[in-house]
């Protein structure tokens, strides 16, 4: 699929097995992709080439030969997606001034994405906002609606921190605060 100077809404779609990229975005385009599968394409899942950007949610981008998403001077908002099995990784950013928000995604490993992330999951470039990530594959309709922290790092002796989160459905939940070695220092559980 190729889009130039348009902003289509792509929903409940399967884009796979194309010779090159599954979706090519150019010009003054800003597509919105939701609840879709983009997989097994010859190059990338999505190639955003000098468009305004792309907004992706509740989708799976997997098993593409190179990257899930490649950005050339385009912005990206991608949340609540599964990014796995892409040959070279999750995101390739050709332009450091791009605005990239890739929070609340599953990167193929519970410890998060690789490079700037701590884990062996799909690659993300340095300097992008990927925290928090999902610790398991996203399944619709359950997802994190919001998560915020008053401090990103704190000392239990000298500081306090306030964490706020909301989820889409009532459920049993566990929230853990971990030290730099990955061990839980405090765990909260609840329901609602």
Phi, psi and omega in degrees: 000135178234134178229133178222128180056040175209162182228074183287155170261119181249114186224142179053045184245154172241119180239105184208162173061036174272153182296321181249238179272150179293318179224125178249125184241128180217170175067214184270047185262149173210076181288152175244120184245124178224147174048049184233163177241124178235107188210161172056038177268152186297328177245265184246160173293308180226132174239108181261103187254092177062029171270179176292328180149193180211144177241118184235132177213152175051044185228167175240128176237105190216155171057033173273150188299323181249262183250158172294309181223132173243132182242127170238101180054046177223148178270158181219130168236114182223112183225148178060047180237159173256119182241101185216153169067013177281137191308314183254349177138191186277304188230136169237122183248114182276351189219107188297344180275000178297144175271114186234120176239106182234046178277162175061040178243155173265124185254014177093000178206142183298334181274003173099188181285168179266177183072266180284342177274175183269347191250179179270013179293188182304144183295138167230147183285158177299149172083012178251157183272100181243356182261139358279154174253168177276140180272000177206166181300140177292136174228129181284139010261008185277126178200161174283126178273329183195148173211129178218156179224138179287332175225137176281325178228143179210158174255123181300339181278330189241348186227168169229158180224147177240125178248135179230134175212156175221147181236160189283336184224154172294137181193172168277139183221159175225134179235122182240140171255126185245151175278179183296340177273358178090003179272139179291129175258338177205133179231134177242140175230156179187190177213159179137000000 
